Amino acid sequence: MKKISCLILVILSLVEISCKKFLSEVNPNNVTLGNYFKTQNDYDLAVNGAYSQLRGLYNNRSAWVMGEMRSDNTHYDYKSSDQAVATVNRYAVADFLDDKYNNQTPPKWNLGFNAISAANVIIDHIDDIKLSDANRNAILGQAKFIRALVYFDLVRFYGGVPIYKRAPLSREETYIPRSSVQEVYDLIVADATDAAAKLSATTFPQTGRATKGAALTLLGDVYLTLKKYDLAEGALKQVTAMGYALFSSYGDAFQLNNKNGKESIFEIQFNTGLAVPQANVEASVYNFLPRMVNTTVVTGVNFNSVTTVGGFNTPTQDLISAYESGDQRLDASIAIAEGTFNATDDFTATAVKSAVDYVAPAGKVGRPFPKKYLHTHTIGNQTNDNWPVYRYSEVLLLLAESLNQQGKSGEALPYLNAVRERAFGDALHNITSTNQAALQTAILKERRVELAFENKRWLDLVRTGNAITVMNAFGVQQKAKYSYLQAGSYNVTQNRLLFPIPNAEVLLNDKLTQNPGY
């Protein structure tokens, strides 16, 4: 017993000495940003984390609510008994009745800055250890691409936003004012240019990571938006020499076995086999179906979408009518769920039909839905689709537009017609007019049907100065068709071309100013 007591006293003495010693030293088990990056693998994991942030940005409902439902491409199934906040706020975005308190648009802001933060951490610490030039360029190029891509998204939806060139380490660095639109674009161009210089050329099969082709496509898109058409042409022509090509069939571009294929420039990676499935799967198609107690007839999997996700991003007749006769993209992009709505506006599907020349039989309703993201899967609300950000067909259309805007209309035709020949299966529908205004209209129409449901339509309307005219006219049609629309809906003004800065952000940061009209 005495020996034990003495031993305890010795241990206590050592503990006291040890405590004094360790209080003045850094705990080696405490991982901070200052000591995290020790190997190449640490950077690879950080880059993977930055890519994962893009999942939320592109498959969150704000992406298609703001990119498609805001436009003349899609609408929603109105359900008078569903007045949940999220539902009403989603209706409001589509109807141009949203305000700064709307809860459907802030996720784009929040998720975007999450991705920027993840990229900034990598950029800030790229020189913490010695890397080979090739590895350093690959890591930094991907981080710069992600940051440029996200800022390009944010500036088009919100206007000028705060610029963070490094991860903020204090309250003063966090709560900063908005930069001007031009300053944001300056950063985007610098990042995309640097990414293009650092990233390797595309090799096939692709891995899903950003490449020089992706960075140049982003740069070309940015230059086109800035009306720097000659610079857009220069960037995009480089992409056409990198081995990309169109699949022979439009629908093949979205098949699961063609992920990251020859037509893919950059797509967001999703995988149902990863842990925490809901964070890693792309299941937007379930939002696009009508509200159904049982989705088996449409998806092959039983899932109840009545109380959770269904009823949104419904293709409009205006969009369906935009497809020319013989355009194979209609059948590949849109299908018809045929069935009946009950008294509470929930749907029972009895068949799936082609949208081509569809006429509902007596006693049935044909409800269109985006088909291009519906592929075989085994768990409801969990598909294995990737989300396309840039496809090679868009490169061709961006290049055609940049050439036409410079008065090189004849040079633009082959790029436009390459997309059309794939769509129609022949050259009989090629466009031959070199009238600049007429060709610009044709290119924009081509973008509408080629890129439907890829969240491009609203941005195209704003970029080309057509949003106010097109959406006010569309609103007249909508209000004549749907009695539930409020009289003040579709009053599209200059202020409505941007979305409100999330009100919570304005309350947190008194240096932020709200967009006009909100």
C-alpha positions in Angstrom: 0.0 0.0 0.0 2.9 2.3 0.9 4.5 1.6 -2.4 1.3 2.4 -4.3 1.0 5.7 -2.4 4.5 6.7 -3.3 3.9 5.7 -6.9 0.8 7.9 -7.1 2.8 10.9 -5.7 5.5 10.4 -8.3 2.9 10.3 -11.1 1.1 13.4 -9.8 4.5 15.2 -9.8 5.2 14.2 -13.3 1.7 15.3 -14.4 2.3 18.7 -12.8 5.6 19.1 -14.6 4.1 17.9 -17.9 1.2 20.2 -17.7 3.4 23.2 -17.2 5.5 22.1 -20.1 2.6 21.4 -22.5 0.8 24.6 -21.7 3.6 26.4 -23.4 3.9 24.1 -26.5 1.8 23.4 -29.5 -0.3 20.2 -29.4 0.9 18.1 -32.3 -2.5 16.5 -32.6 -4.2 19.9 -33.1 -4.7 20.2 -36.9 -4.9 23.7 -38.3 -4.7 25.2 -41.7 -1.1 26.2 -40.9 0.0 22.7 -40.5 -2.5 20.6 -42.5 -0.7 20.5 -45.9 2.2 18.1 -45.5 1.9 15.9 -48.5 0.7 15.9 -52.1 -2.3 13.8 -50.9 -3.4 16.5 -48.6 -3.7 18.9 -51.5 -5.5 16.2 -53.6 -8.0 15.8 -50.8 -8.5 19.5 -50.5 -9.2 19.8 -54.2 -11.7 17.0 -54.0 -13.4 18.9 -51.2 -13.6 22.0 -53.4 -15.2 20.0 -56.2 -17.7 18.5 -53.7 -18.9 22.1 -52.9 -19.9 22.5 -56.5 -22.4 19.6 -56.1 -24.5 21.8 -53.8 -24.2 24.8 -56.1 -25.5 22.9 -59.2 -28.1 20.5 -57.8 -29.6 22.7 -55.1 -33.1 23.8 -56.1 -32.0 27.4 -56.3 -30.0 26.5 -59.5 -33.0 25.5 -61.6 -35.5 27.8 -59.8 -33.3 30.8 -60.8 -31.9 29.5 -64.0 -35.0 27.8 -65.7 -38.2 28.6 -63.7 -37.4 32.3 -63.9 -37.5 32.0 -67.7 -40.0 31.0 -70.3 -38.7 27.4 -70.4 -40.5 26.0 -67.3 -43.2 26.7 -64.8 -44.8 24.6 -62.0 -47.8 22.6 -61.0 -49.9 24.9 -58.8 -51.4 23.2 -55.7 -53.7 25.5 -53.8 -53.6 23.3 -50.6 -49.8 23.5 -50.5 -48.9 26.9 -49.1 -45.7 25.8 -47.4 -43.1 28.6 -47.2 -40.7 26.8 -49.6 -43.4 26.1 -52.1 -44.9 29.6 -52.1 -41.4 31.1 -52.4 -40.6 28.9 -55.3 -43.8 30.0 -57.1 -42.8 33.6 -56.3 -39.4 33.3 -58.1 -41.1 32.0 -61.3 -43.8 34.7 -61.1 -41.4 37.6 -60.4 -42.9 38.2 -57.0 -39.9 37.2 -54.9 -38.4 39.7 -52.4 -35.4 39.9 -50.2 -37.0 37.5 -47.7 -37.4 34.7 -50.2 -35.8 31.5 -49.0 -35.3 29.9 -52.4 -32.5 32.1 -53.7 -30.1 32.5 -50.8 -28.7 28.9 -51.2 -27.0 29.9 -54.5 -25.2 32.7 -52.6 -24.3 30.5 -49.6 -23.1 27.5 -51.5 -21.2 29.6 -54.0 -19.2 31.3 -51.2 -18.6 27.9 -49.6 -17.0 26.7 -52.8 -14.9 29.9 -53.1 -13.7 29.5 -49.5 -12.6 25.9 -50.3 -10.7 27.1 -53.3 -9.1 29.9 -51.4 -7.7 27.7 -48.7 -5.9 25.7 -51.4 -4.6 28.9 -53.1 -3.5 30.4 -49.8 -1.5 27.3 -48.8 -0.2 26.2 -52.2 3.4 26.9 -51.1 3.3 25.3 -47.6 5.4 22.5 -49.0 7.6 22.0 -52.0 5.6 20.5 -54.9 6.8 19.6 -58.4 5.9 22.2 -61.0 3.5 19.9 -62.6 1.6 19.0 -59.4 1.6 22.6 -58.2 0.1 23.8 -61.6 -2.5 21.1 -61.5 -3.7 21.9 -58.0 -3.6 25.7 -58.4 -5.2 25.5 -61.8 -8.2 23.5 -60.5 -8.6 25.9 -57.6 -8.5 28.9 -59.8 -11.0 27.3 -62.2 -13.5 26.6 -59.4 -13.2 30.1 -58.0 -13.7 31.7 -61.5 -16.6 29.4 -62.3 -18.4 30.2 -59.0 -17.8 34.0 -59.2 -19.1 33.9 -62.8 -22.3 32.3 -61.5 -22.7 34.7 -58.7 -22.0 38.0 -60.6 -24.7 37.1 -63.2 -27.4 36.4 -60.7 -26.6 39.0 -58.0 -24.4 41.6 -59.7 -21.3 42.9 -57.8 -20.4 40.7 -54.8 -17.7 40.7 -52.2 -14.4 39.5 -53.6 -12.3 37.2 -51.4 -8.9 36.5 -52.9 -7.9 34.7 -49.8 -9.7 32.9 -47.0 -10.7 35.6 -44.4 -9.1 35.1 -41.0 -10.9 37.8 -39.1 -14.2 39.5 -38.8 -12.8 42.6 -40.6 -11.7 40.4 -43.5 -15.0 38.6 -43.6 -17.5 41.5 -43.5 -16.5 43.5 -46.5 -18.5 45.5 -49.1 -19.6 44.4 -52.5 -17.1 44.9 -55.3 -18.2 46.3 -58.6 -19.4 44.0 -61.4 -16.3 45.0 -63.4 -14.0 44.1 -60.5 -15.6 40.7 -60.2 -15.2 40.1 -63.9 -11.5 41.2 -63.7 -10.9 38.5 -61.1 -12.8 35.9 -63.1 -10.8 36.6 -66.2 -7.5 36.5 -64.3 -8.4 33.2 -62.6 -9.7 31.5 -65.8 -6.7 32.7 -67.7 -4.3 31.4 -65.1 -6.2 28.1 -64.9 -6.0 27.7 -68.7 -2.2 28.3 -68.6 -1.7 25.8 -65.7 -4.1 23.0 -66.5 -3.2 20.1 -68.9 -5.0 19.5 -72.2 -7.9 17.1 -72.1 -7.2 13.4 -72.4 -9.8 10.8 -73.0 -11.3 9.1 -71.1 -11.7 12.1 -68.8 -11.6 12.0 -65.1 -14.2 14.7 -64.4 -11.5 17.2 -63.2 -11.1 20.6 -64.8 -8.9 20.8 -67.8 -7.4 23.4 -70.1 -10.4 22.9 -72.3 -12.8 23.6 -69.4 -10.9 26.8 -68.4 -10.8 28.1 -72.0 -14.5 27.4 -72.4 -15.3 29.3 -69.3 -13.0 32.1 -70.5 -14.8 32.2 -73.9 -18.2 32.3 -72.1 -17.0 35.2 -69.9 -15.6 37.2 -72.9 -18.9 36.7 -74.8 -20.8 37.9 -71.8 -18.5 41.0 -71.7 -19.0 41.5 -75.5 -15.3 41.0 -76.1 -16.2 38.8 -79.1 -12.7 38.6 -80.6 -11.2 37.3 -77.3 -14.1 34.8 -77.0 -13.4 33.6 -80.5 -9.7 33.1 -79.7 -10.4 31.1 -76.5 -13.1 28.9 -78.0 -11.2 28.1 -81.2 -8.5 26.6 -79.1 -11.1 24.3 -77.6 -12.2 23.0 -81.0 -8.7 21.7 -81.6 -8.6 19.6 -78.4 -10.3 16.4 -79.5 -13.8 17.0 -78.2 -16.7 15.9 -80.5 -20.5 15.5 -80.5 -22.1 12.2 -79.9 -24.0 11.0 -82.9 -27.2 11.1 -81.0 -28.3 14.0 -78.7 -29.6 11.7 -76.0 -26.2 9.9 -75.8 -24.7 13.0 -74.2 -26.7 12.3 -71.1 -26.4 8.5 -70.9 -24.7 7.2 -67.7 -22.1 5.3 -69.6 -21.0 8.5 -71.4 -20.2 10.5 -68.2 -17.2 12.7 -68.9 -17.2 11.5 -72.5 -16.0 13.1 -75.7 -18.8 15.8 -75.6 -18.2 16.7 -71.9 -16.2 19.9 -71.2 -17.0 20.0 -67.5 -19.7 18.3 -65.5 -20.5 18.0 -61.8 -19.7 14.5 -60.5 -22.4 12.5 -58.7 -22.2 8.9 -57.6 -24.8 6.8 -55.8 -22.1 4.5 -54.6 -20.5 7.1 -52.3 -21.1 7.4 -48.6 -23.8 9.7 -47.4 -25.8 9.1 -50.6 -28.1 12.1 -50.5 -25.1 14.5 -50.5 -23.6 12.8 -53.5 -26.5 11.9 -55.8 -28.2 14.0 -58.5 -31.9 13.6 -58.1 -33.4 16.7 -59.6 -35.6 14.8 -62.0 -37.8 13.9 -59.0 -38.4 17.7 -58.5 -39.4 17.9 -62.2 -42.0 15.1 -62.1 -45.6 15.9 -61.1 -46.6 15.3 -57.5 -47.2 11.5 -57.4 -47.9 9.1 -54.5 -46.1 6.4 -56.6 -43.6 7.3 -59.3 -43.0 3.7 -60.6 -44.7 4.2 -63.9 -42.3 7.0 -64.8 -39.1 6.2 -63.0 -39.3 2.4 -62.4 -38.9 3.1 -58.7 -41.7 3.7 -56.2 -41.3 7.0 -54.5 -43.8 9.4 -53.0 -43.1 12.9 -54.4 -46.4 14.5 -53.2 -45.2 15.8 -49.9 -41.5 16.3 -50.6 -40.2 17.3 -54.0 -42.4 17.0 -57.1 -44.3 19.6 -59.2 -41.6 22.0 -60.4 -39.5 22.9 -63.5 -42.4 21.8 -65.7 -41.6 22.4 -69.4 -43.9 25.1 -70.9 -45.8 24.8 -74.1 -43.8 27.8 -75.3 -40.6 25.7 -75.0 -42.1 22.6 -76.6 -43.3 24.7 -79.5 -39.7 26.1 -80.0 -38.6 22.7 -81.3 -38.9 22.5 -85.0 -40.5 19.5 -86.7 -38.0 16.7 -87.1 -35.8 18.0 -84.2 -34.8 14.8 -82.3 -33.9 16.8 -79.2 -37.6 17.2 -78.3 -38.1 13.5 -77.8 -34.7 13.2 -76.0 -35.3 16.2 -73.7 -39.0 16.0 -72.8 -41.5 13.2 -72.1 -45.1 13.2 -71.1 -46.4 11.6 -68.0 -50.0 10.7 -68.9 -52.6 10.2 -66.3 -55.0 12.2 -64.1 -54.9 14.9 -61.4 -57.1 14.4 -58.4 -59.1 16.9 -56.5 -56.1 18.0 -54.5 -53.9 18.4 -57.6 -51.8 15.2 -57.1 -51.1 13.1 -60.1 -51.5 9.4 -60.9 -49.5 8.3 -63.9 -50.7 5.5 -66.2 -48.2 5.8 -69.0 -45.1 7.7 -70.3 -45.5 9.1 -73.8 -43.3 11.0 -76.3 -43.8 14.7 -76.4 -43.7 14.7 -80.2 -47.1 15.7 -81.5 -48.7 14.5 -78.2 -52.4 14.9 -77.8 -54.0 13.7 -74.6 -56.7 11.1 -75.0 -60.2 11.7 -73.5 -60.2 11.6 -69.7 -56.4 11.9 -69.5 -53.9 14.7 -68.9 -50.5 14.9 -70.4 -48.0 16.5 -68.1 -44.5 17.2 -69.6 -41.3 16.7 -67.6 -37.6 17.0 -68.4 -36.6 13.6 -69.6 -32.8 14.1 -70.3 -31.9 13.4 -66.6 -34.0 10.3 -66.2 -32.0 7.0 -66.3 -32.2 3.7 -64.7 -31.7 3.7 -60.9 -32.7 1.6 -58.0 -33.5 4.0 -55.1 -36.2 6.7 -55.3 -34.9 10.2 -55.4 -31.3 9.0 -55.9 -30.1 8.9 -59.5 -26.6 8.5 -60.8 -26.6 11.3 -63.3 -23.9 14.0 -63.5 -24.9 17.6 -64.0 -23.6 19.2 -67.3 -22.0 22.6 -66.9 -20.4 22.8 -70.3 -20.8 20.5 -73.3 -19.0 20.7 -76.6 -22.2 21.7 -78.4 -22.3 24.9 -76.3 -18.7 25.6 -77.3 -19.8 25.5 -81.0 -22.8 27.8 -80.3 -20.7 30.2 -78.2 -18.2 30.3 -81.1 -20.9 30.8 -83.7 -22.3 33.7 -81.7 -18.9 35.4 -81.1 -18.1 35.2 -84.9 -21.5 36.5 -85.9 -21.3 39.4 -83.5 -18.1 40.4 -85.2 -19.8 40.4 -88.6 -18.2 37.0 -89.5 -21.6 35.4 -90.1 -20.4 33.1 -92.9 -17.7 31.7 -90.6 -20.3 31.2 -87.9 -22.6 28.9 -89.9 -20.5 25.7 -89.8 -20.4 25.7 -86.0 -24.1 26.4 -85.7 -25.0 23.8 -88.3 -22.8 21.1 -86.7 -25.2 21.3 -83.8 -28.3 21.3 -86.0 -27.1 18.4 -88.2 -26.8 16.2 -85.0 -30.2 17.4 -83.9 -32.0 16.6 -87.2 -29.8 13.7 -88.4 -29.1 15.5 -91.7 -28.0 18.7 -93.4 -31.5 19.5 -94.8 -32.2 21.8 -91.9 -29.0 23.8 -92.1 -29.3 27.5 -91.7 -27.9 29.5 -94.7 -28.8 33.1 -93.9 -25.8 35.4 -93.2 -27.9 38.3 -92.1 -26.4 39.2 -88.8 -29.6 39.9 -86.9 -31.4 36.9 -88.2 -28.5 34.6 -87.5 -28.2 36.0 -83.9 -31.9 35.1 -83.4 -31.3 31.7 -84.8 -28.3 31.0 -82.5 -30.2 32.1 -79.4 -33.1 29.8 -80.4 -30.7 27.0 -80.9 -29.2 27.6 -77.5 -32.7 27.4 -76.0 -33.5 23.9 -77.3 -30.0 22.5 -77.2 -29.4 23.5 -73.6 -32.9 23.3 -72.2 -33.0 22.4 -68.4 -29.2 23.0 -68.1 -30.0 26.3 -66.3 -28.9 28.6 -69.1 -32.1 30.2 -70.4 -32.6 33.0 -67.9 -28.9 34.0 -68.1 -29.2 34.0 -71.9 -32.2 36.3 -71.8 -30.5 38.7 -69.5 -27.1 38.6 -71.4 -28.7 39.4 -74.7 -31.0 42.1 -73.5 -34.2 40.2 -74.2 -35.3 39.3 -70.7 -37.8 42.2 -70.1 -39.5 42.0 -73.5 -39.7 38.2 -73.7 -40.8 37.6 -70.1 -43.4 40.3 -70.1 -44.9 38.9 -73.2 -44.7 35.4 -71.8 -46.3 36.6 -68.6 -49.4 37.9 -70.6 -49.8 34.4 -72.0 -49.3 32.8 -68.6 -51.9 35.0 -66.9 -54.4 34.3 -69.6 -53.8 30.5 -69.1 -53.6 30.2 -65.3 -56.2 31.9 -63.1 -54.1 31.4 -59.9 -51.5 33.9 -61.1 -51.6 37.3 -59.3 -52.2 40.5 -61.2 -48.8 41.8 -60.2 -46.9 38.8 -61.5 -44.6 39.0 -64.5 -44.1 42.7 -64.0 -40.5 42.4 -65.3 -38.4 45.6 -64.9 -34.7 46.4 -65.0 -34.5 45.7 -61.2 -35.8 42.2 -61.8 -32.8 41.2 -63.9 -30.8 40.6 -60.7 -31.9 38.6 -57.6 -31.8 40.2 -54.1 -28.8 39.8 -51.9 -29.9 37.4 -49.1 -31.4 39.5 -46.4 -29.7 37.5 -43.7 -26.3 38.4 -45.2 -27.3 42.1 -45.3 -28.2 41.9 -41.6 -24.9 40.2 -40.7 -22.8 42.5 -42.8 -23.8 46.2 -42.6 -21.3 46.9 -45.4 -23.5 45.0 -47.9 -26.0 47.0 -50.0 -29.2 45.6 -51.3 -29.9 45.4 -55.1 -32.4 48.1 -56.3 -36.0 47.2 -56.1 -35.7 44.9 -53.1 
